[in-house]
Amino acid sequence: MADVKDKLRLKYGLGHEPSDSEVREWSAKADSLIREGVSPEEAGRRAARSVFPDYDRISLKAEADTIEALLDAARKI
């Protein structure tokens, strides 16, 4: 679980490590948006803006995982 939290923190420039409940909420919202036809990357961004109060707070230079990889990891919680 810590791995997906850190990956979400890096991908979305969060100033905190997401909680378990935040990861589950992000995953559910992103999955729902994808089912509605939103592209995975856009769905992940929209869900992150909705769930994480400090979305895009810091700029981190790191290779980020795909939304599909993050959702797969989040589903294992």
N, CA, C and O atoms as a GROMACS GRO file, in nm:
protein
  308
    1MET      N    1   0.082  -0.119   0.000
    1MET     CA    2   0.000   0.000   0.000
    1MET      C    3   0.086   0.126   0.000
    1MET      O    4   0.054   0.222  -0.069
    2ALA      N    5   0.193   0.126   0.076
    2ALA     CA    6   0.279   0.244   0.083
    2ALA      C    7   0.333   0.279  -0.055
    2ALA      O    8   0.351   0.396  -0.087
    3ASP      N    9   0.358   0.178  -0.137
    3ASP     CA   10   0.411   0.202  -0.270
    3ASP      C   11   0.314   0.283  -0.355
    3ASP      O   12   0.356   0.379  -0.419
    4VAL      N   13   0.187   0.248  -0.356
    4VAL     CA   14   0.089   0.321  -0.437
    4VAL      C   15   0.069   0.462  -0.380
    4VAL      O   16   0.048   0.556  -0.455
    5LYS      N   17   0.075   0.476  -0.250
    5LYS     CA   18   0.063   0.608  -0.188
    5LYS      C   19   0.175   0.700  -0.234
    5LYS      O   20   0.152   0.815  -0.269
    6ASP      N   21   0.296   0.647  -0.233
    6ASP     CA   22   0.410   0.727  -0.276
    6ASP      C   23   0.400   0.762  -0.424
    6ASP      O   24   0.434   0.873  -0.465
    7LYS      N   25   0.355   0.666  -0.504
    7LYS     CA   26   0.341   0.691  -0.648
    7LYS      C   27   0.235   0.796  -0.676
    7LYS      O   28   0.253   0.881  -0.764
    8LEU      N   29   0.125   0.793  -0.603
    8LEU     CA   30   0.023   0.896  -0.618
    8LEU      C   31   0.076   1.032  -0.574
    8LEU      O   32   0.051   1.134  -0.638
    9ARG      N   33   0.150   1.033  -0.465
    9ARG     CA   34   0.209   1.158  -0.415
    9ARG      C   35   0.299   1.220  -0.522
    9ARG      O   36   0.294   1.341  -0.546
   10LEU      N   37   0.382   1.137  -0.584
   10LEU     CA   38   0.472   1.187  -0.688
   10LEU      C   39   0.396   1.229  -0.814
   10LEU      O   40   0.423   1.336  -0.868
   11LYS      N   41   0.304   1.149  -0.859
   11LYS     CA   42   0.233   1.176  -0.984
   11LYS      C   43   0.153   1.306  -0.977
   11LYS      O   44   0.149   1.383  -1.073
   12TYR      N   45   0.090   1.329  -0.862
   12TYR     CA   46   0.001   1.444  -0.851
   12TYR      C   47   0.057   1.558  -0.767
   12TYR      O   48  -0.017   1.650  -0.731
   13GLY      N   49   0.185   1.554  -0.735
   13GLY     CA   50   0.250   1.664  -0.666
   13GLY      C   51   0.189   1.695  -0.530
   13GLY      O   52   0.171   1.812  -0.495
   14LEU      N   53   0.157   1.591  -0.456
   14LEU     CA   54   0.094   1.609  -0.326
   14LEU      C   55   0.196   1.645  -0.220
   14LEU      O   56   0.310   1.599  -0.223
   15GLY      N   57   0.155   1.727  -0.126
   15GLY     CA   58   0.241   1.763  -0.015
   15GLY      C   59   0.227   1.669   0.103
   15GLY      O   60   0.290   1.690   0.207
   16HIS      N   61   0.147   1.564   0.089
   16HIS     CA   62   0.128   1.466   0.196
   16HIS      C   63   0.119   1.327   0.134
   16HIS      O   64   0.098   1.313   0.013
   17GLU      N   65   0.135   1.226   0.217
   17GLU     CA   66   0.113   1.089   0.172
   17GLU      C   67  -0.034   1.059   0.187
   17GLU      O   68  -0.089   1.074   0.296
   18PRO      N   69  -0.101   1.017   0.080
   18PRO     CA   70  -0.244   0.990   0.089
   18PRO      C   71  -0.277   0.880   0.190
   18PRO      O   72  -0.200   0.785   0.209
   19SER      N   73  -0.390   0.894   0.253
   19SER     CA   74  -0.438   0.790   0.345
   19SER      C   75  -0.498   0.676   0.265
   19SER      O   76  -0.523   0.688   0.145
   20ASP      N   77  -0.522   0.563   0.333
   20ASP     CA   78  -0.587   0.449   0.269
   20ASP      C   79  -0.722   0.491   0.211
   20ASP      O   80  -0.756   0.455   0.098
   21SER      N   81  -0.798   0.567   0.288
   21SER     CA   82  -0.932   0.606   0.241
   21SER      C   83  -0.922   0.700   0.121
   21SER      O   84  -1.006   0.694   0.031
   22GLU      N   85  -0.822   0.787   0.117
   22GLU     CA   86  -0.804   0.875   0.001
   22GLU      C   87  -0.768   0.794  -0.124
   22GLU      O   88  -0.816   0.823  -0.233
   23VAL      N   89  -0.684   0.694  -0.106
   23VAL     CA   90  -0.646   0.609  -0.220
   23VAL      C   91  -0.768   0.536  -0.273
   23VAL      O   92  -0.788   0.530  -0.394
   24ARG      N   93  -0.850   0.482  -0.185
   24ARG     CA   94  -0.972   0.412  -0.227
   24ARG      C   95  -1.069   0.507  -0.297
   24ARG      O   96  -1.130   0.472  -0.398
   25GLU      N   97  -1.084   0.627  -0.242
   25GLU     CA   98  -1.175   0.726  -0.303
   25GLU      C   99  -1.125   0.768  -0.440
   25GLU      O  100  -1.203   0.778  -0.535
   26TRP      N  101  -0.994   0.794  -0.451
   26TRP     CA  102  -0.936   0.831  -0.581
   26TRP      C  103  -0.959   0.719  -0.682
   26TRP      O  104  -1.000   0.745  -0.795
   27SER      N  105  -0.933   0.596  -0.642
   27SER     CA  106  -0.949   0.481  -0.730
   27SER      C  107  -1.093   0.468  -0.778
   27SER      O  108  -1.117   0.447  -0.897
   28ALA      N  109  -1.189   0.480  -0.688
   28ALA     CA  110  -1.330   0.467  -0.723
   28ALA      C  111  -1.372   0.577  -0.820
   28ALA      O  112  -1.443   0.551  -0.917
   29LYS      N  113  -1.329   0.699  -0.795
   29LYS     CA  114  -1.366   0.810  -0.883
   29LYS      C  115  -1.301   0.796  -1.020
   29LYS      O  116  -1.365   0.819  -1.122
   30ALA      N  117  -1.174   0.759  -1.022
   30ALA     CA  118  -1.105   0.742  -1.150
   30ALA      C  119  -1.169   0.629  -1.230
   30ALA      O  120  -1.193   0.644  -1.350
   31ASP      N  121  -1.197   0.517  -1.165
   31ASP     CA  122  -1.264   0.404  -1.233
   31ASP      C  123  -1.399   0.446  -1.290
   31ASP      O  124  -1.432   0.411  -1.404
   32SER      N  125  -1.476   0.521  -1.214
   32SER     CA  126  -1.607   0.566  -1.258
   32SER      C  127  -1.595   0.655  -1.382
   32SER      O  128  -1.671   0.639  -1.478
   33LEU      N  129  -1.502   0.747  -1.379
   33LEU     CA  130  -1.482   0.836  -1.494
   33LEU      C  131  -1.437   0.759  -1.618
   33LEU      O  132  -1.480   0.789  -1.729
   34ILE      N  133  -1.352   0.662  -1.599
   34ILE     CA  134  -1.306   0.579  -1.711
   34ILE      C  135  -1.424   0.504  -1.772
   34ILE      O  136  -1.436   0.494  -1.894
   35ARG      N  137  -1.511   0.452  -1.687
   35ARG     CA  138  -1.630   0.382  -1.736
   35ARG      C  139  -1.723   0.476  -1.815
   35ARG      O  140  -1.795   0.432  -1.904
   36GLU      N  141  -1.720   0.604  -1.782
   36GLU     CA  142  -1.799   0.704  -1.852
   36GLU      C  143  -1.736   0.745  -1.985
   36GLU      O  144  -1.797   0.818  -2.064
   37GLY      N  145  -1.613   0.698  -2.010
   37GLY     CA  146  -1.548   0.728  -2.137
   37GLY      C  147  -1.436   0.830  -2.130
   37GLY      O  148  -1.378   0.865  -2.233
   38VAL      N  149  -1.405   0.878  -2.012
   38VAL     CA  150  -1.294   0.972  -1.995
   38VAL      C  151  -1.163   0.895  -2.009
   38VAL      O  152  -1.153   0.782  -1.961
   39SER      N  153  -1.063   0.955  -2.074
   39SER     CA  154  -0.934   0.886  -2.088
   39SER      C  155  -0.875   0.860  -1.950
   39SER      O  156  -0.899   0.938  -1.857
   40PRO      N  157  -0.798   0.753  -1.935
   40PRO     CA  158  -0.743   0.720  -1.803
   40PRO      C  159  -0.662   0.833  -1.740
   40PRO      O  160  -0.678   0.861  -1.621
   41GLU      N  161  -0.575   0.897  -1.815
   41GLU     CA  162  -0.493   1.004  -1.757
   41GLU      C  163  -0.580   1.120  -1.709
   41GLU      O  164  -0.557   1.174  -1.600
   42GLU      N  165  -0.678   1.160  -1.789
   42GLU     CA  166  -0.767   1.268  -1.749
   42GLU      C  167  -0.854   1.227  -1.631
   42GLU      O  168  -0.877   1.308  -1.540
   43ALA      N  169  -0.901   1.104  -1.630
   43ALA     CA  170  -0.980   1.054  -1.518
   43ALA      C  171  -0.899   1.058  -1.388
   43ALA      O  172  -0.950   1.098  -1.284
   44GLY      N  173  -0.773   1.017  -1.396
   44GLY     CA  174  -0.687   1.022  -1.279
   44GLY      C  175  -0.667   1.163  -1.228
   44GLY      O  176  -0.670   1.187  -1.107
   45ARG      N  177  -0.646   1.258  -1.320
   45ARG     CA  178  -0.629   1.399  -1.281
   45ARG      C  179  -0.755   1.454  -1.216
   45ARG      O  180  -0.749   1.520  -1.112
   46ARG      N  181  -0.869   1.428  -1.279
   46ARG     CA  182  -0.995   1.479  -1.222
   46ARG      C  183  -1.021   1.421  -1.083
   46ARG      O  184  -1.060   1.493  -0.991
   47ALA      N  185  -0.998   1.292  -1.069
   47ALA     CA  186  -1.018   1.228  -0.939
   47ALA      C  187  -0.921   1.286  -0.836
   47ALA      O  188  -0.959   1.312  -0.722
   48ALA      N  189  -0.797   1.307  -0.876
   48ALA     CA  190  -0.697   1.363  -0.784
   48ALA      C  191  -0.735   1.504  -0.739
   48ALA      O  192  -0.725   1.537  -0.621
   49ARG      N  193  -0.779   1.588  -0.833
   49ARG     CA  194  -0.822   1.724  -0.797
   49ARG      C  195  -0.939   1.720  -0.699
   49ARG      O  196  -0.949   1.805  -0.610
   50SER      N  197  -1.026   1.621  -0.715
   50SER     CA  198  -1.143   1.610  -0.630
   50SER      C  199  -1.110   1.557  -0.490
   50SER      O  200  -1.169   1.600  -0.391
   51VAL      N  201  -1.014   1.464  -0.482
   51VAL     CA  202  -0.987   1.394  -0.357
   51VAL      C  203  -0.876   1.457  -0.274
   51VAL      O  204  -0.888   1.466  -0.151
   52PHE      N  205  -0.770   1.501  -0.339
   52PHE     CA  206  -0.652   1.547  -0.265
   52PHE      C  207  -0.652   1.699  -0.253
   52PHE      O  208  -0.644   1.769  -0.354
   53PRO      N  209  -0.662   1.751  -0.130
   53PRO     CA  210  -0.669   1.897  -0.112
   53PRO      C  211  -0.542   1.970  -0.157
   53PRO      O  212  -0.547   2.089  -0.186
   54ASP      N  213  -0.432   1.900  -0.162
   54ASP     CA  214  -0.306   1.965  -0.201
   54ASP      C  215  -0.258   1.917  -0.339
   54ASP      O  216  -0.138   1.912  -0.365
   55TYR      N  217  -0.354   1.883  -0.426
   55TYR     CA  218  -0.322   1.841  -0.563
   55TYR      C  219  -0.234   1.946  -0.630
   55TYR      O  220  -0.263   2.066  -0.625
   56ASP      N  221  -0.128   1.900  -0.693
   56ASP     CA  222  -0.037   1.985  -0.770
   56ASP      C  223   0.028   2.095  -0.685
   56ASP      O  224   0.056   2.204  -0.735
   57ARG      N  225   0.049   2.065  -0.559
   57ARG     CA  226   0.108   2.164  -0.469
   57ARG      C  227   0.259   2.175  -0.490
   57ARG      O  228   0.315   2.284  -0.484
   58ILE      N  229   0.323   2.062  -0.516
   58ILE     CA  230   0.467   2.064  -0.537
   58ILE      C  231   0.501   2.004  -0.673
   58ILE      O  232   0.429   1.918  -0.724
   59SER      N  233   0.610   2.048  -0.728
   59SER     CA  234   0.653   1.997  -0.857
   59SER      C  235   0.766   1.898  -0.834
   59SER      O  236   0.871   1.932  -0.780
   60LEU      N  237   0.743   1.775  -0.878
   60LEU     CA  238   0.844   1.672  -0.861
   60LEU      C  239   0.885   1.620  -0.998
   60LEU      O  240   0.800   1.592  -1.082
   61LYS      N  241   1.012   1.608  -1.019
   61LYS     CA  242   1.062   1.555  -1.146
   61LYS      C  243   1.085   1.407  -1.129
   61LYS      O  244   1.190   1.364  -1.081
   62ALA      N  245   0.988   1.328  -1.170
   62ALA     CA  246   0.999   1.183  -1.159
   62ALA      C  247   0.915   1.120  -1.268
   62ALA      O  248   0.815   1.177  -1.312
   63GLU      N  249   0.956   1.004  -1.311
   63GLU     CA  250   0.877   0.930  -1.408
   63GLU      C  251   0.758   0.870  -1.336
   63GLU      O  252   0.773   0.790  -1.244
   64ALA      N  253   0.640   0.910  -1.378
   64ALA     CA  254   0.519   0.867  -1.309
   64ALA      C  255   0.463   0.741  -1.373
   64ALA      O  256   0.482   0.714  -1.492
   65ASP      N  257   0.392   0.665  -1.290
   65ASP     CA  258   0.326   0.545  -1.338
   65ASP      C  259   0.203   0.582  -1.420
   65ASP      O  260   0.152   0.693  -1.410
   66THR      N  261   0.157   0.489  -1.500
   66THR     CA  262   0.033   0.508  -1.573
   66THR      C  263  -0.083   0.497  -1.476
   66THR      O  264  -0.070   0.440  -1.368
   67ILE      N  265  -0.197   0.552  -1.516
   67ILE     CA  266  -0.316   0.542  -1.434
   67ILE      C  267  -0.356   0.396  -1.416
   67ILE      O  268  -0.397   0.354  -1.308
   68GLU      N  269  -0.342   0.318  -1.522
   68GLU     CA  270  -0.378   0.177  -1.513
   68GLU      C  271  -0.295   0.105  -1.407
   68GLU      O  272  -0.348   0.025  -1.331
   69ALA      N  273  -0.165   0.134  -1.401
   69ALA     CA  274  -0.078   0.071  -1.301
   69ALA      C  275  -0.115   0.116  -1.160
   69ALA      O  276  -0.114   0.037  -1.066
   70LEU      N  277  -0.149   0.244  -1.146
   70LEU     CA  278  -0.188   0.295  -1.014
   70LEU      C  279  -0.321   0.235  -0.970
   70LEU      O  280  -0.336   0.196  -0.854
   71LEU      N  281  -0.417   0.229  -1.062
   71LEU     CA  282  -0.545   0.170  -1.025
   71LEU      C  283  -0.530   0.023  -0.986
   71LEU      O  284  -0.594  -0.024  -0.892
   72ASP      N  285  -0.447  -0.049  -1.058
   72ASP     CA  286  -0.424  -0.190  -1.026
   72ASP      C  287  -0.367  -0.203  -0.885
   72ASP      O  288  -0.411  -0.288  -0.808
   73ALA      N  289  -0.271  -0.119  -0.850
   73ALA     CA  290  -0.213  -0.123  -0.716
   73ALA      C  291  -0.316  -0.082  -0.610
   73ALA      O  292  -0.322  -0.141  -0.503
   74ALA      N  293  -0.397   0.020  -0.642
   74ALA     CA  294  -0.496   0.066  -0.545
   74ALA      C  295  -0.604  -0.038  -0.520
   74ALA      O  296  -0.658  -0.046  -0.410
   75ARG      N  297  -0.637  -0.117  -0.619
   75ARG     CA  298  -0.740  -0.220  -0.603
   75ARG      C  299  -0.696  -0.330  -0.508
   75ARG      O  300  -0.780  -0.405  -0.458
   76LYS      N  301  -0.569  -0.340  -0.482
   76LYS     CA  302  -0.516  -0.445  -0.394
   76LYS      C  303  -0.522  -0.406  -0.246
   76LYS      O  304  -0.478  -0.482  -0.160
   77ILE      N  305  -0.577  -0.290  -0.218
   77ILE     CA  306  -0.585  -0.242  -0.081
   77ILE      C  307  -0.693  -0.316  -0.007
   77ILE      O  308  -0.716  -0.290   0.111
   0.00000   0.00000   0.00000
